[in-house]
Amino acid sequence: MKVLRMGAPLAAGLALMCAQPVQAQQSAMTFFVTSAGPGKGADLGGLAGADAHCQKLAQSVGAGAKTWRAYLSTQGAGAVNARDRIGKGPWANAKGIVVAKDVAELHGANNLTKQTALSEKGDVINGRGDTPNRHDILTGSQADGTAFTGSDDRTCKNWTSSTQGVAMVGHADRIGLNEEPPAKSWNTSHPSRGPDGGCSQADLRSTGGDGLLYCFAAN
């Protein structure tokens, strides 16, 4: 029996050819969940720091030509609504699947599930039942994508605190402890909490998170 031996240049060429379709889809990607957070809990360096994190991860997979925005609201004077900073859509994941055609659909009957809320690498984010569970995504937003009013913190001091504070999170897998709407909400499931004050990396992990973000191409 003859054994066909493949030279290194040919093997490398075949590997490149296989990778090209994936890169092509990722360059067309307009939505992802971050595969990792910045690592400082809910201290993202404000909106600018969060946007830069989205941009950096998009760049790493060949989608850096777009302008990326983190889906986050802020509170207080000059409050920002997450829904107003992410463009008009449509938004597709790393595999080309459209998760929402526009802002109205994103905050209505969208196509966000555990199987479609993929990372920039096209990977599924661990959810409820997985180890570790990472389905809590930082949003600081109400169900319609607007900022919370009132004095109660829901953004860990506008994304600058890794100790005291509270951040509203959503469930990327749309699964929670029960069948109530908040448990299935992608953007407003429950506030963060924990022994460090609510905003540390350990606090976020204690309830099933990891400081992850939703990123949308705004152009």
Secondary structure, 3 states (H helix, E strand, C coil): CCCCCCCHHHHHHHHHHHHHHHHHHHHCCCEEECCCCCCCCCCCCHHHHHHHHHHHHHHHCCCCCCCEEECCCCCCCCCCCHHHCCCCCCEECCCCCEEECCHHHHCCCCCCCCCCCEECCCCECCCCCCCCCCCEEECCECCCCCECCCCCCCEHHHHCCCCECCEEEEECCCCCCCCCHHHHCCCCCEECCCCCCECCHHHHHHCCEEEEEEEEECC
